[in-house]
């Protein structure tokens, strides 16, 4: 084997190997970064629940925070072991009393005790069942938090409060647990709501009009106008009033908000559509009901299928509006140059710079 072009070989081979190595290093770093982000997102889980009055609520799944009463998180499941009432003043269990005076992080929802966007005093609850119309929580279901500095009030976004916890029963003042808050961090993203009209204009895509479903209840037939948008890419804005347990789930997007019992408007096939996210990255957080999706509209013309699929579905749905709002797609974590391409590039380079030279056959003398 001989080298045809020694200069090209000496210069080209190190460059090719360096590019291949850099591509592999980037792949490892990106994969670790993505894994770290997914692990962080999985630390705290929020789930839908049924409140005491039957209304839809959301609550922190404390099993996602680690062992109860652990070294980092202060769990409401632990605090509820003290069955304290004004008429039943039992001693505080030692397992809870031993936590008093220590620094913890606790995750929950804010119930304001002050007005305004910036507040210092609020109650931290595990779920939202008392935030609107639920019954007053029991003493062992919340922590009175007094922040050192004012923080932004977040109505439905779960927050993590860090501070010193105290067992300090003062039922006349409305609490038995309190925390001297040092910092507050929203658990999930707090992206601002998208203006669907403006986003549709920028993306040059049609915005779905829920009024197209009007009248179908009486006629039992899809209008020509609605049929014309079937198969087209559109933007739909509405309230996530229900979601299935499938992965990814089927989301029912209503024109109007509904609390699950009586507040708002109950969803039906005449005022709501089924949204099928393209992947789990396109599933919105449960604490932000109003959402904007972009996807392909499908219209079911057969009335016998409406009960199963609804009249309108949005398939391959993406959160937000591509090119206008933040992308929620899966980040690429693999190498940019596939292994097969690397093999081909290296083979071509070697063919251009190397030459196989075998041993010449001997010629016999007569």
Secondary structure by P-SEA (a helix, b strand, c coil): cccccaaaaaccaaaaaaaaaaaaaaaaaaaaaaaaaaaaaacbbbbbbbcccccbbbbbcccccccccccccccccccccccccccccccccaaaaaaccccbbbbbbbbcccccccccbbbbbcccccccccccccccccccccccbbbbbbccbbbbbbbbbbbcccccccccbbbbccccccccccccccaaaaaaaaaccccccccccccccccccccaaaaaaccccbbbbbbccccccccccbbbbbcccccccccccccccccbbbbbbccccccccccccccccbbbbbbbccccccccccccccccccccccccccccccccccccccaaaaaaaaaaaaaacbbbbcbbbbbbcc
